[in-house]
């Protein structure tokens, strides 16, 4: 599924929410997808990482908070003197 299709489906399923909540949610998922793409996933794989649109919408409509998202980090080459975080 393409990003635009995913976001359109999510918008449709969240239509009963206040418009500002829908927009905030769509921005959140759009940014997550973009982060995955920037870290090397194909657009389709990035969308697949989000999960099922129906499940996401059901969780949001049930009042569950949007899950905390940690952006994928591209592997960096270490330079001499760089130490891993503790």
N, C-alpha and C positions, 0 to 999 in steps of 0.2 A: 504494500500500500504506500502511496506517496504521502508526503507531509501534508499537502493541501487537503487531500481526501480525509486523512486522519483528523485534522483540525475541524473540517466541515462536519464530519460525523459527530465529533465531540460537541461542537457548538449546537447541533440539532438536539442532542440528547440532554443538554443542559439548558434548553430554552426556557424552562420554568424558573430559573434563577434570575436574580437581578442582572441586568446587562453588564454592570461594572464587574460583578463576580465572574461572569462568563468570560469577559475580556481578560481579566487577571489570570484566570485558569488557562486560557488559550495561549497567552504570552508565556506562561510558565512552561507549558509543554512544548511550545515552539522553540524556546531557548534550550530546553533539554535536548531536543532533536538536533538543533544546530551544534550543540556541544559535542554530541556523539559523531556527527559528520566531520567536525573539525579534528576530532581525535582519530579519524581514519575509517569509521564505519561508512558503508554505502548509505545513501538516503533511505532505501528500503529497510536495511538492517537497523538503522537508527530508529525508524518508526516501529519496527518489530520489538525493539527493546522497551518501548513504552508499555506494551501489553495490550490487552483487549480493550477496545473503546467502550464496549458495554460495561465491562467490569469497572473501568475507571469512572465512568459516569455514575454507576450505581453507588460506588463508594463516596463520591462527592455529594450526591443527592441524599445519601444516608447521613450526611453530616460529618463524615470522617475527614480529617485533615489530609491535604495533599501530602504524599510522602516526601520526606526530606531527600533532596537530590544532591548527590555528590558528583560533580563533573568528572568525566574520565580525564586522566592526565596522560598526555603523550610521553613516552619514555624519553628521557633526556640522557645524553652521554655525560658521564661525570668527568670533571676536570680534576687535575691534581689539586689536592687541598679541599675538595668538596667532600663533605661528610654527610652520611644519611641522617635524617632527623631521628630523634629519640622519642 
